[in-house]
Amino acid sequence: MKIDISEYLDIFLSEAGEHLDLLNKALLELERDPGDMDRVNEIFRSAHTLKGMAATMGYRDISELSHKLENVLDRIRNREMEVSGELVDTLLFCVDHLESMIDGVAKGTEVDAGEAFQKLNAILGTPAEPPREDAGEDVPPTPEREPEEEAPPESAEVPLEPEDLEIAEKKAAEGLTPYRIDVTLSPETAMKSIRAFMIIKNLEALGEVYKTVPDGEAIEEEDFDLDFTVFLATREAEEKLAEAVAGIGRVSDVAGVRYRPLARVEREAEKPEEKKPRPPPKRRDQVKSIQTVRVAIDRLDNLMNLVGELVITKGRLKQIGAELQDEVLSETVDSIDRLTTELQDGVMMMRMVEVGQIFDRFPRMVRDLAREEGKEVRLEIEGREIELDRTVLDEIGDPLVHLLRNAVDHGLETPQERAGSGKPREGTIRLTARREKNHVEVVVEDDGRGMDPGSIKEAAVRRGIITEEEAAKLDHDETMRLIFKPGFSTQKTVTGVSGRGVGMDVVNNKITALGGTVEVASRPGRGTRFTLKLPLTLAIIQALLVEVGRETYAIPLNSVVETLALAPEEIQTVKGQETYVLRGTVLPLVRLREVLKVPDGGESRTLMVVVVEWSGKQIGLVVDGLLGQDEIVIKTLGDFLTGLRGFAGATIMGDGRVVLILDIATLI
């Protein structure tokens, strides 16, 4: 049986990443509750599984470092070592090294983990030495450190076929001893197909493996439970066979092994009174069906692009159907429209990812920064299960890092300052996600010192962002939004975390580029709250098509509040700005024809106005006509036009026309 271990690299990297995330999360929880032995056991199991996976793949250093982590955790659960902040620091340091080593595997580079080995050796009281040559063989730990295992499960023995005995007789005539080796893996075994393959490979080095049950294909596809049988002809003693299996599996991975020469098995088979009824061997068509499939991101992206093209083609079909007025064609187009919409919804759901995949990275970052700043911080996370399109989720990572670092550095006071103002010494930061109609809100809030509008104006003037005269005219909301200006910072000195005037403008620009908004609210002495409003997806959106002169433009529907039809005499001019009083509120008007420099196409008596909203502010966009609502596929403008003010992208209509999508944020 020939299997290329490299074929399993992607699986190893994916599962190793999951275990690293678990180790980080569980260690932080253990630091908060040092007596939680369930958490210790969880960390132990994860380190053990990671070690077994690395050993199976032949990554010796990763396996050995994980093994030493196991030994430390074993001492903790045996009450031989107490959990402290310093110990957790060391364990997290080693987890970081494991992550670097696994990244090195992905990139084909080597990472020196000598410092991590030294730290663990110092804790364990063992001499510093390089990883053993047999570390990749998953060296068994010392007996006193090995956890007690349950008795191996009962397994259904594979019936002996007549041809097995015939082959055994031929091998015996050649001077070989034919064995059947029954192996039972533990239910906790990671990557059991590779484990089985490595055991078989070790046995092949001692003789001739002429049969396995199940066969090689079934083992490669993990089309077996926990049991497999190897038929081997060898000149080696049984002890050598045991060593070959033990060199791959540990007690916790190989729950049971029986080495029996086929001559003895044959004699046992001749004693009918000793036979026990056994279930028939598992048939291939009785294998449990696979419930999930791992799909590469680029394949989903390609599928999304194809769906986008299909949506464009659907629009063309609808247009043709409307032009020809053919009833049969119209019915077919309606059916295609429905099926395409369902397909689009299905693909969109496939791309949705829980925000927890991003959120769970932050507790470690907040914990390390808090220790560096000498602050006591509790990070509370809610709404991990809320889903966003993968593309959106990828893009919000950096903005959230800036907001959380800002909360720790600027927002929260030191324990002494909090105690002096009657607050708990430990500050709280909340990271929350919630679904709101057609968007998701992500909120970062703290119970710290808050922001003083006067200090914000002073800092903005000091850094030359605005003049004193301009500062005097700003209302509260306009003052708070000064923090998003490039170069703004209230810090007078530059530190490793803040003071350079970058961060908040990055947050605002990133979220705005996604088609979202950032809102900030703060009360001095009570805390600060940032609210990010994010679209569910960036690929296909609903839009309102409008006519400006002879051009057509698309306005994202999530920005549209309502539409109005106004007579020219209803428009008033206040300080050079056209306005309209809408239900007692002054609505500024912007004529898109003038802003976009569109040639005059003639003006009708009635003015059509699209009321749009962004970051709590409303304006009315004056257009020449409303063409209706449509589903559009967003296309980027390319590097040459990226950043063009007023436009967020483009789309292709059913008739092949390119229509620009308006960027409401820059128009307001």
N, C-alpha and C positions, 0 to 999 in steps of 0.2 A: 504494500500500500504506500503510495507516494503522495505526500501532502506538503505543499510549500507553506512553511510557517508564515512567511511574509504576507500571504493572502489574508491573514488574520490581523494585520497591523491596524487597520482602521477600527476594527472591533475593539482591539486592545486599547487604543488611544481614547476611544469614546467611553468605554467602561472605566478606564483609569481616571479619566476626567471626572466622572460621576463620583468615584470613591474619594478623589481629592476634595471635591466640593463637600462631601459628607464629613470628611476629616476636619476641614476648616470649621464647618458649622457646629459639629459636635464638640470640638475642643473649646470653642467659645462658650457653649452652653455648660460644659463641665467647669469652666472657670467661674461661672456664676453660681454653680451648685456643685462644689467639690465632692460632696458625698453621694452623688448620683451614680451608683454602681451600674445601673442599666445603661447610662451613657458611656461609662468606661468600657463595658462589654461591646457596645455598638462600635466604638472606636477600634477596639481590639479586632473585631470581626472584619471591619473594613480594611485595616492594615494587613491582616492575615490574607484576605482575598487578593489584595493588591500584590502582596508578596508572591502568592501562588501564580497569579497571572504573569508577573514579570519573570518568574523562574521558568514557567512553561515556554515563554517566548525567548528565553535565553539572555535576559537583561540582568546580569549578575549584580551590579551595583544597586539597582533599584530593589531587587529582591532582598539583598543583604541589609540595606538601610531600612526597609519595611520590617525586616525580621528584628532588628534592634529596637524599632518602635514598639513592636509586639512585646519584647522583653520588659521594656519600661512600663507599658500598660499592665502587663501581668503582675508586676510588683505593686502597682497601684491597687489592683483589685484584690491582691493578697494582703493588703493593708501594710505592706512593707515600705511604702513611700506615700507621702502626702502631696495633694495637689496644691500648687501655689502659682502665683502669677509668673514667677521666674521659670517654673517648670513648664507652664503652658507656653511661655515665650520660646523656650527651647524646642518644644514639640512643634509649634507652628513654624519655627525656623527650619526644622527638618522637613516638614510638609512642603514648605516653599522650595526646598532643594529637590524634593521628589518631583514637584511640578516642573522645575527647570530641567531635570533629567529626562522626564517624559517628553517635554517640548523638544529636548535634544534628540530624542529618538525620532520624533516626527520630522525634524529638520536634517537628520543624519549627522549631527554633531555630538561631541562628547562634553559632558559637564562634570567638573571636578566637585565631588561631594565630600572631600576630605574634612572640611570644617564641621559638617553635620555629623560625620562619624566620630570626630573627636569629642563633640559635645555629648553625644549619647554614650560613648565609652566612659566619659567622666562621670556621668550619672550612674552608669551601671557598675563602675569600679573595675572595668576591664581594660587591659592594655590596648593602646591604639595600634591597630595593625590593619594592613590592607585587606580587602575582601578576599575570602578564601577562594581558591581555584574552583571549588565545587559549589560556590554560592549559586550559580545558575542551575544546579541540580536540586535546589530547594532543600538545603541541609536540614535534617531533623533537629529541633531544639533539644536542649537538655531535658531529661525526663521530668525534673521537678518543676519546670516552667510550662510544660505542655498541659493544656486544659483537659479535664476528663471528658471523654467522649462516650456517647451512648453506644450500646451494642449495635453491630452492623445489622441492617435490615435483612429480613428473609428475602431471598431471591428465587425466581423460578429457574431451575437448572435446565440448560439446553440439552435436549435429547441427543443421544449418541447415534449417528447415522451409520449404516453398514459400511459405506465408503470410508468413513473415518477410521474404522478398524483395519480396513484393507491397506490404507496409506500407512497406518501405524506399523503394520507388519512389515511393509517394504522398508520403512525407515529403520526398524529394529534389525532387519537383515543387513543393512548397511553399517551397523555398529552404532547407531544413534538411539537415544532414548526418547520416545515420543511422549510429550506431556500435554495435558489439557490444563490451562490456567484460567480459573474463574475469578474475575475481578469485579468487585462492587464498589462504586464510587460513592462518596458522601453526598447527600442532597445539597450541601453548601459548596460543592466543588465549582470553581469558576472555570468557564470555557472548557467544559467536560470533553468536547470532541478533541481538542488539542491535548488535553491530559491523557486521554486514551491513546491517541496517536504516539505521544512521546513514550508511553509505557511499551507499546508495541515496537517502537523503534529501538528501545534499549534491549528488548528481548531478541530482536533480529540480529543484534551484535553478538549474541551467544549461540545462534543456531539458525535454523530455517523455520520461519513462520509460514506454514503452508495453508492456514485457514484462520479466519476470524468470524465470530458470530456476534453481532451482525457483520455484514461484509464491509469492506473499506468505504464504499460509497455512502452506506448508511451511517457509519461512524463520522465521516467527514461532514455530513449534513445534520449531525446530532439527532439522527433518526433512531434513538434508543433511549431507554430510561437511565438507569444507573449501572446496569450489569452488561458486561461483555466477556466473551470467552476467546482465548488465544490457543491455537493448536501449534505446538512448537516441537521440533525434533532437534536434539542437542546432545553434545558429549559432556556438557558441564553438569556439575552437581546441583542439587536442588537449592543449596544455600546461595549459589551464584545467581540463580533465578530470582530469589528473594531480594538480593542486593540490587538487581537490575530494576525491579519494581520500586523498591524503597528509594532508589536514587531519584525518582521522579515524584512519586506521591508521598505525602505525609499521612500520619494516622488520621488526620482530619479530612484528608482528600480521598484516601483509599480506605474505605470502611472494612473491607474484608478481601482476602486473597486465599485461594486454595490451589496448591501445586500437586497434581496427581499424575503419575505415569499412567499411560493409557492401558497398560497391562493390568494394573490394579483396578482401573475403572471397568475394564471388561469383566474381571472376576466379580466385581460388585453387581454388574448388570446381569450375571448368570444366576444370581440369588433372587428369585422372584419374591420370596417372603420379605426381603429387605427393601423392595421397591416401594416408593411412596407415590401416590397420585400427584402429578404435576400438571400445571396448565400448559397448553400448547405454546410453542414459541410465538412471539408477537409478529403478526403479519404486517407488511409494509402499509397495507390499506387500513390498518387500525391505528395508525399514528395520529396523535392529537393534532388538530389543525393549528396552523400558525395564526396568532391573533394580531400581531403587529409586524410591520416591516420598516426597517431603517432606510430612509431615502436621502441621497445626497442633496445638499441645498441647491447646487447648480442645476440639478434636474428639475426641482420645483420652480426655480427661476425661469428655466426654459419653457416649462409647461405654462407658467403664467404669461410669458410673452406670446405663446401660441394662442392662448385664450384671448389675449388682447387683440391679436390680429383677427380672431374669429368674431369678436364684438364689432370691429370695424367693418368686416364683411357683412355681418348681420344688418348693420345700418344701411349698407348699400342695397341689400335685398329689400329692406322695408321701403326704401326710396323708390326702387324699381316697381315694387308692388303697388305703391300709391300712384305712380305715373300711369301704369298700364290698366289699372282698375279691373284686373282679372280676378274673379271670385276664387277660383281654384288656387291660383298663385298666392292670393292673399291669405288663404287658409294655411297653405304650406309655410308661408313666411311667418305667420303667427306661431305655428308649431315649432319652427326653427328658433324663433325668438324665445319661446318658453324653455326649450331644451338648452339653448346657449346660456340663458340666465341661470338655470339650475347647475350647469357645468361650471359656470363662473363662481357661483356660490360655493360649490364643492371644492374647487381649487383654492378659493380664498380661505376656507376653513382648514385645508391642509397646511396652509402657510401660517396659521395662527399659532402663537407660542405663548405659554404662560409667562407673565412678567417676573415670576419667581426666579426664572433662569438668570435674570439680571440682578434682581433684588438680593438674592442670596450671596452675591459677591461682596456686598457692602458691609456686613457686620465685622468682618475681619479688618477692613480698611478703617472703619470708624474706631474700632478697638485700638488699633496700633497708633492712630493719630491722637486719640485721647490720652494714651499713656505718654506719648511724646510731649503733649502739651500740659501734662500734669492735671488733667481733668477727669472727672468721673462721669461717664456717659452711658446711658441705656438707649439702644436703638430698638424701636418697636416697628415691626413690619406687618402690614395688613393688606389683604387683597392679592396674595401671591397667585391665586388661581385666575385672575383676570387675564384675558388674552389680547394680544396685539399682533399685527402682521410682523413677520420676522424682520423685514427691512426697517420698519419703524422702531422695533425693539433694539436693533443693532445701533441705531443712531442716537438713542436717548441715554446710552451708557455714560458718555463723557459729560453731558449736562448734569446728570444726577451726581456724578463724582464731584463736580464743582459745587453743587448746592450742599451736599453733605459735608464736604470739607469746610465750606463757608459757615455752616451751622456749628461745627465743632470749634473752629478758630475764632470767628466773629460772634456767633450767636450766643453760645453758652459761656457763662462766667466760670471762674475757678471755684473749687469747692469752698474756699474761704469766703469769696465774694458772695456766693449763694447763701451760705450759712449766715453771713452778716445781714442779708436782706430778708431773712426769714424763709428762704427756700430750702428744699432738700439739697444736700450736698451733691447728689447725683442728678445731672441734667438729663432731660429726655428729648430724643429726636424721634419723630414719627415719619415713616415712609409709607404712604397709603396709595393704593390704586383702586379706582372704582369706575364702573361703566355708566356713562351718561348718554342715553339715546344713541346718536351716531358717532360718539367719540369716547375717549377714555381720559379720565382725569388722574394725574399723578401728583400727589401733594407731599411736600417736604416741609415740616414745621418743627419748631423747637420752642422750649419754654424758657428761653434765655433772656438777654438784656433788651432785645428789641432794637429798633432803629429810630433815631431822633431826626425828624425832618430838618431841623435847624442845622444839625451836624452834617447832614447830607448836602445841603446847599453850600455850607462853608467849605466842605471838601471839594465840591464841584468847582467853586470859584477859585480855590487855592490851586487846583490842577489845571485851570484855564479852560475848563469844559464849557462854562457859561460865565457871563459877566454878572456883577452885582445887580445891575438893573434888570437883567433877565431873571435872576433868581427871585427878585422881589415880586415878579408877576406870576410865578408858578403856583398852581393850587396843590393840594395834598397829593393827588394821584400823579400829577406831572413831576412833583418832587421825588416821589418814590421811584419813578421810572428812570431817574438820573443814574441809578446804580447800574443800569444796563449800558451806559455810555462807555465806549472804549477809553481805557486809561483811568476810569474812576476807581478810587479806593479810599476808604477812610483811614487806612493804616498810614502812619507817618514814617514808619521804617519798614524796610523789606525783610521778610522772613522766608523760611523755606516753604511756607504754605501760602502766604498772601503778601499784599503790598505792592504788587507790580501792575495793578490795574487791568489784569486780564482775568477772565473767569465768568463774571456775570454777563458780559457782552457776548462771550462764546455761547453761554446758555441761551440767550435771547436769539442770536443769529441761527443757531442750530435748530431750535424749536420752530422758529419762523420759517426756515427753509423746508421743514417738514409739513408746513401748512397748519401749524399749531400756534398757540399763544402762551405767554407767560404772564401771570398775574401775581402781584406781591401785596401782602397786607402785613402791617406790623404795629405793635403797641409797645412803647417804651416800658421796660421793666416786665413785660408779659411774654414777649416772644415774637417770632416772625413766621409767616406762612407763605410759601411759594406754591402756586397751582399751575401745573402744566396741562393744557388741553391739547390732546393729540388725536389725529385722525386714525381710524381703525386700519386704514390701508393707504398706500401711495400709488397703487397701480391703476385702479379703475374707480371713477367717482361719478356721482350725479352732478350735472351742471345745468345752469340756465344759459341758453344761447341768446345773445342779444345782437342787434344790428346797430352799427355806428357808421353813418355814411353808407358806403357800399361794402363795408367790411363786416365780418362776423367774428364775435369774441365769445369766450366761455367764462362764466362766473361760477366758481364752486358753490354748489347749492347749500353747503353747510355754513356759508357766510351770508346767505340771503335771508333777510327778515320778512320783507313784503315788497310788493310792487305798487306803484301809484301812477295815475294818469292826471296830469296837472295842466291847467290853462296858464298861459304866460303871465296873466295878471295876478295869479296866485303867488308868484315868486317875488320875494322882497330882497333888497340889497342892503346889507348891514356892513359898514366899513369895507366896502369893496367886495364882500363875499355874498354870493347868492344863497338865500336860505328859504326854507319853507317851515311854517309852524305846523308840526304834526302832533296832534293831541296835546297841545300845550307845551311841547318841547321844540326848541329851535333845531332844525335839521339842516346842516350845511349841504350845499349841492355842488357837485363836480361834473362839469360837462366833459364826458369822455372824448368827444370829438376834438376838443381843444387840447386836452392832456396828451392824447395819442397822436395828435397832428394828422388827423384823418381828413382828406379833402371833403369839402362841402358837397353833400349829396341832395341838398334841398331839405327844408325844414317844414314839418307839418304843424298844424295849429295846436295839436295836443302834444305835450311833452311826456314821454314815458320815463319814470324814475324807478330805479331798483335800489331799495334801501338795504344796505349791507352793514354788518357789524364786525368789529375786530377789537379784541381786548377791552370790551365794554364801551367802545366808542362807535357811534353810528354816523354814516354819511349817506347821501342820496346820489347815485350815479345816474346822470341824465343820458339816455340813449335814444336812438331813433325808432327802435322797435323791439318787440319781444318775439323770439322765434320758437320758444317752447323749451321744455326740459328734455334732456337726453343723457344717455350713459356714454361717458367718454373715457378713452384710454390715454393716460398721461405719458407724454414723451418728453425727455429732457431736451433742452435747447442746445446742448453740446458745449464744449469748452469755450468756443469763441464767443458765445452769447450768454454764458453763465454769469449771473449777477446783473443782468439787464433789468433796470428798474421798471416795475409795473407788470412784469410777466413772470409767471411761475412755471411755465412750460408750454407745450403745444399738444394738439391732438389732430388726428386725421379723421375727417368725416367720411361718410359712406360714398360720396361722389369723388373722393380723392383730394378734396380741398384741405389745406392745412389751416387750422384755427388756433389762434393764440389763447392761452388761459391766463386770465388776469390775476395778479397777485394783490389781493385786497390790502394786505398789511402795508405794502409800500405806497399804495394809493391813498390810504388814510393818513 
